[in-house]
Amino acid sequence: MSGLALLFPGQGGQEPGMLALAAGHPAGAAVLRAAAEVMGEPPEALLQRGGEEPYRNALAQPLVCATELATWAALREQLPAPALLLGYSVGELAAHGAAGTFEPHTTIALAVRRAALMDQASPSPGGLLGLRGLPLARVEGLAAESGCEVAIVNGHEHVVLGGASSAIEAAAALARAAGAATIQRLRITVAAHTRQLASAVRPFATALASAAPRPASIPVLAGVSGVPVWGGAEAVAVLSRQLAERLEWGRCLAIAGEMGCTVFLDLGPGSALARMASEALPGLPVRAVSDFRTLEGVGRWVTERLAR
């Protein structure tokens, strides 16, 4: 087994060209055709819709899963077998698709169901707020004061809050007064990974179990704990729990390093996870697929770094 860890992002990094490499490969194109059957329209066409449409939860989640599974399918022959998969939010579902817990078609259909359940459960309007430059304990305090919750811990001073829009606005004002270095409203329209989505957990667990999850061929770190999960019933439990529990992304990256991963590749869309991995694990080689012009270039970079 190699020391390669693959990173599967969540939504927010969608862009029109994110399918180019995968669509040009037969295996990647096959996944995109399966996605078109599930979504009723080719992913490439959905990405061309203007404004905020590609970021709307109902489209964003299956689009992200389709992109990541198509990219994995296209790259699979170019890469050594990964040691570990890490998925951020809906990316954890895509990671289980890549690990073999679910077929690609099923994974994308589950992403559609996940988005619908989250939309139904989330306060309207709701969302996420990214903060940098304040200690976690301070952010937890201002979250409680504003009516938000900590949704994701990316690092000690890199935290995401979730809640109703009014609470998000209050939290942003408090963070500004506290001297936060960065305050960013994310392009997410639900209060993901907070107790406000508790009503979505059981029905999503039912949907996951009905999809007959299989044992995984590669472990996937659970976002809520960092524990390695090998598909099956354990995947059902963690994938449903994470809808309403905070994600410990910083812990997951640290555990991946402790488990011997020495090269990290962000499948995209975007390169946000690559940047976070570089911050969390300085000195280790980290890149995003979006940095490359060819699949062969990705494969060469990974193989060369693993050989060092």
C-alpha positions as MATLAB code, in Angstrom:
seq = 'MSGLALLFPGQGGQEPGMLALAAGHPAGAAVLRAAAEVMGEPPEALLQRGGEEPYRNALAQPLVCATELATWAALREQLPAPALLLGYSVGELAAHGAAGTFEPHTTIALAVRRAALMDQASPSPGGLLGLRGLPLARVEGLAAESGCEVAIVNGHEHVVLGGASSAIEAAAALARAAGAATIQRLRITVAAHTRQLASAVRPFATALASAAPRPASIPVLAGVSGVPVWGGAEAVAVLSRQLAERLEWGRCLAIAGEMGCTVFLDLGPGSALARMASEALPGLPVRAVSDFRTLEGVGRWVTERLAR';
ca = [
       0.000    0.000    0.000;
       1.274    3.475   -0.876;
       1.427    6.510    1.391;
      -1.077    8.343   -0.816;
      -4.114   10.089    0.685;
      -6.886   11.347   -1.591;
      -8.943   14.368   -0.525;
     -12.591   14.700   -1.608;
     -13.890   18.276   -1.192;
     -17.357   19.468   -0.279;
     -19.387   21.977   -2.247;
     -18.410   25.570   -2.903;
     -15.559   25.190   -5.394;
     -17.671   24.487   -8.489;
     -16.517   26.057  -11.748;
     -17.370   25.509  -15.441;
     -14.090   23.744  -16.313;
     -13.948   21.331  -13.410;
     -15.020   18.315  -15.507;
     -12.569   18.794  -18.381;
      -9.951   16.194  -17.424;
     -12.455   13.560  -16.333;
     -14.769   14.001  -19.328;
     -11.910   13.324  -21.744;
     -11.265    9.862  -20.295;
     -13.572    6.892  -21.098;
     -13.962    5.850  -17.447;
     -14.605    9.415  -16.321;
     -17.106    9.985  -19.123;
     -18.990    6.833  -18.082;
     -19.451    8.208  -14.564;
     -20.710   11.500  -15.974;
     -23.248    9.630  -18.128;
     -24.469    7.848  -14.994;
     -24.759   11.237  -13.279;
     -26.832   12.561  -16.178;
     -29.256    9.655  -15.756;
     -29.661   10.450  -12.061;
     -29.886   14.231  -12.412;
     -31.877   14.371  -15.650;
     -29.292   16.541  -17.395;
     -25.556   16.227  -18.145;
     -23.369   17.671  -15.365;
     -21.546   19.735  -17.980;
     -24.816   21.467  -18.895;
     -25.764   22.049  -15.268;
     -22.449   23.781  -14.652;
     -23.163   26.249  -17.453;
     -26.226   27.622  -15.694;
     -25.694   31.201  -14.645;
     -25.596   32.945  -11.315;
     -25.900   30.904   -8.142;
     -27.659   27.941   -9.759;
     -24.622   25.577   -9.689;
     -24.259   26.408   -5.983;
     -27.851   25.611   -5.088;
     -27.752   22.718   -2.639;
     -29.952   20.388   -4.699;
     -27.561   20.657   -7.659;
     -24.277   21.291   -5.869;
     -24.128   18.054   -3.874;
     -24.661   15.607   -6.757;
     -22.465   17.742   -9.024;
     -19.596   17.570   -6.542;
     -20.001   13.818   -6.091;
     -20.170   13.270   -9.855;
     -17.035   15.345  -10.422;
     -15.021   13.551   -7.765;
     -16.090   10.057   -8.808;
     -15.438   10.845  -12.475;
     -12.013   12.260  -11.631;
     -11.176    9.207   -9.537;
     -12.302    6.887  -12.336;
     -10.169    8.759  -14.857;
      -7.098    8.824  -12.594;
      -7.321    5.348  -11.123;
      -5.005    3.728  -13.646;
      -2.471    6.539  -13.257;
      -2.145    6.287   -9.469;
      -0.803    3.767   -6.960;
      -3.520    2.332   -4.719;
      -4.318    4.988   -2.084;
      -3.724    4.204    1.567;
      -6.548    6.429    2.779;
      -9.465    8.575    1.617;
     -10.654   11.742    3.358;
     -13.921   13.481    2.473;
     -15.093   16.942    3.532;
     -18.867   17.143    4.113;
     -20.579   15.664    1.018;
     -17.093   14.686   -0.128;
     -17.170   11.943    2.512;
     -20.067   10.352    0.631;
     -18.073   10.601   -2.618;
     -15.066    9.054   -0.860;
     -17.189    6.045    0.079;
     -18.247    5.794   -3.555;
     -14.582    5.735   -4.566;
     -13.828    3.154   -1.862;
     -16.482    0.806   -3.253;
     -19.073    1.158   -0.477;
     -21.568    2.296   -3.153;
     -21.603    2.223   -6.945;
     -21.099    5.641   -8.606;
     -24.717    5.807   -9.835;
     -25.962    5.012   -6.323;
     -23.587    7.511   -4.698;
     -24.861   10.348   -6.876;
     -28.474    9.369   -6.200;
     -27.702    9.400   -2.464;
     -26.238   12.899   -2.868;
     -29.543   14.033   -4.398;
     -31.420   12.545   -1.441;
     -28.957   14.053    1.048;
     -29.426   17.539   -0.391;
     -33.209   17.258   -0.334;
     -33.282   16.115    3.288;
     -30.897   18.864    4.350;
     -32.959   21.507    2.559;
     -36.080   20.280    4.327;
     -34.415   20.285    7.750;
     -32.393   23.505    7.609;
     -33.785   26.832    8.813;
     -34.660   29.017    5.849;
     -32.603   30.946    5.057;
     -29.542   29.325    6.621;
     -25.878   28.903    5.891;
     -22.248   28.693    6.984;
     -19.702   31.298    8.060;
     -15.946   30.730    7.826;
     -13.711   32.394   10.429;
      -9.937   32.609   10.726;
      -7.748   34.145   13.368;
      -9.699   33.431   16.545;
      -9.028   30.524   18.944;
     -11.596   27.733   18.904;
     -12.705   28.467   22.471;
     -13.419   32.096   21.548;
     -15.376   31.041   18.458;
     -17.420   28.574   20.523;
     -18.333   31.439   22.836;
     -19.458   33.805   20.111;
     -21.355   30.946   18.437;
     -23.345   30.412   21.623;
     -23.918   34.154   21.967;
     -25.195   34.516   18.397;
     -27.294   31.349   18.217;
     -24.955   29.553   15.798;
     -23.080   26.284   16.253;
     -19.575   25.206   15.360;
     -20.067   23.174   12.184;
     -16.490   22.381   11.101;
     -13.117   22.678   12.833;
     -10.495   22.989   10.106;
      -7.784   24.021   12.562;
      -7.321   25.703   15.928;
      -7.966   29.146   14.413;
      -9.919   28.104   11.305;
     -13.528   27.330   12.153;
     -16.861   27.255   10.293;
     -20.125   28.206   12.007;
     -23.598   27.145   10.907;
     -27.060   28.489   11.602;
     -29.954   30.606   10.421;
     -28.958   33.656    8.366;
     -29.877   36.051   11.168;
     -27.600   34.144   13.566;
     -24.815   34.063   10.961;
     -25.016   37.837   10.608;
     -24.864   38.251   14.390;
     -21.856   35.912   14.583;
     -20.067   37.855   11.831;
     -20.529   41.100   13.762;
     -19.222   39.529   16.963;
     -16.239   38.007   15.127;
     -15.420   41.374   13.571;
     -15.469   43.012   16.987;
     -13.254   40.221   18.359;
     -10.625   40.839   15.666;
     -11.081   37.851   13.365;
      -8.609   37.902   10.484;
     -11.091   36.510    7.946;
     -14.889   36.472    7.988;
     -16.481   34.791    4.967;
     -20.057   33.772    4.259;
     -19.736   30.481    2.363;
     -21.729   29.620   -0.749;
     -23.777   27.071    1.170;
     -27.489   27.554    1.789;
     -28.039   25.121    4.678;
     -26.889   25.010    8.314;
     -24.885   21.851    7.635;
     -23.261   19.849   10.448;
     -25.349   21.456   13.198;
     -28.153   20.148   15.396;
     -30.572   22.156   13.288;
     -30.383   19.325   10.744;
     -31.173   16.594   13.265;
     -34.438   15.690   11.539;
     -32.487   14.682    8.397;
     -30.275   12.103   10.118;
     -32.660    9.148   10.442;
     -34.178    9.361    6.939;
     -30.732    9.656    5.384;
     -29.543    6.648    7.385;
     -32.538    4.750    5.987;
     -31.610    5.794    2.436;
     -27.991    4.736    2.953;
     -28.947    1.370    4.415;
     -31.429    0.745    1.584;
     -28.572    1.232   -0.890;
     -26.931   -1.960    0.474;
     -23.491   -0.592    1.419;
     -20.643   -3.013    0.861;
     -17.278   -3.401    2.593;
     -14.856   -0.763    1.334;
     -11.568   -1.579   -0.370;
      -9.877    1.518    1.112;
     -10.529    3.060    4.542;
     -12.320    6.418    4.696;
     -11.787    8.622    7.743;
     -15.051    9.557    9.469;
     -15.428   13.322    9.425;
     -17.018   13.408   12.863;
     -14.191   11.538   14.592;
     -11.242   10.719   12.319;
     -11.801    6.976   12.837;
     -11.088    4.777    9.757;
     -14.305    3.309    8.330;
     -14.432    0.277    6.019;
     -17.878    0.713    4.475;
     -20.940   -1.327    5.417;
     -23.117   -0.417    8.395;
     -20.353    1.726    9.885;
     -20.472    3.969    6.819;
     -24.238    4.343    7.218;
     -23.750    5.505   10.802;
     -21.060    8.119   10.182;
     -22.471    9.476    6.906;
     -25.856   10.109    8.520;
     -24.457   11.443   11.806;
     -22.335   14.064   10.080;
     -25.406   15.907    8.797;
     -26.078   17.182   12.329;
     -22.655   16.879   14.038;
     -19.592   19.043   13.682;
     -16.800   17.851   11.433;
     -13.279   17.507   12.820;
     -11.403   18.107    9.580;
      -8.199   19.273   11.250;
      -8.166   16.089   13.315;
      -8.689   13.993   10.180;
      -5.657   15.567    8.483;
      -3.514   15.030   11.572;
      -4.592   11.387   11.796;
      -3.803   10.835    8.117;
      -0.265   12.026    8.807;
      -0.017    9.788   11.872;
      -1.170    6.819    9.783;
       1.802    7.265    7.455;
       0.339    9.209    4.544;
       3.150   11.170    2.907;
       1.533   12.518   -0.296;
      -1.839   14.263   -0.478;
      -3.869   14.807   -3.657;
      -7.011   16.970   -3.698;
      -9.367   15.642   -6.385;
     -11.283   18.923   -6.576;
     -13.319   20.783   -7.550;
     -11.005   23.574   -6.518;
      -7.967   23.359   -4.277;
      -9.265   24.387   -0.837;
      -8.473   21.030    0.771;
      -4.948   21.085   -0.662;
      -4.356   24.464    0.976;
      -5.662   23.223    4.322;
      -3.548   20.072    4.122;
      -0.441   22.160    3.370;
      -1.122   24.266    6.459;
      -1.810   21.267    8.691;
       1.063   19.095    7.439;
       3.888   21.446    6.465;
       6.701   19.830    4.547;
       4.604   17.080    2.971;
       3.884   17.223   -0.782;
       0.319   18.362   -1.464;
      -1.300   19.254   -4.794;
      -4.748   19.556   -6.337;
      -5.796   17.950   -9.609;
      -6.793   21.434  -10.789;
      -3.072   22.364  -10.760;
      -2.428   20.003  -13.712;
      -3.215   20.075  -17.412;
      -3.202   16.282  -17.957;
      -4.069   13.111  -16.070;
      -0.615   11.792  -16.913;
       0.915   14.814  -15.197;
      -1.025   14.057  -12.026;
       0.128   10.441  -12.085;
       3.788   11.365  -12.633;
       3.772   13.860   -9.779;
       2.246   11.383   -7.325;
       4.545    8.520   -8.356;
       7.675   10.677   -8.150;
       6.788   12.091   -4.723;
       5.996    8.648   -3.292;
       9.374    7.378   -4.534;
      11.340   10.009   -2.628;
];
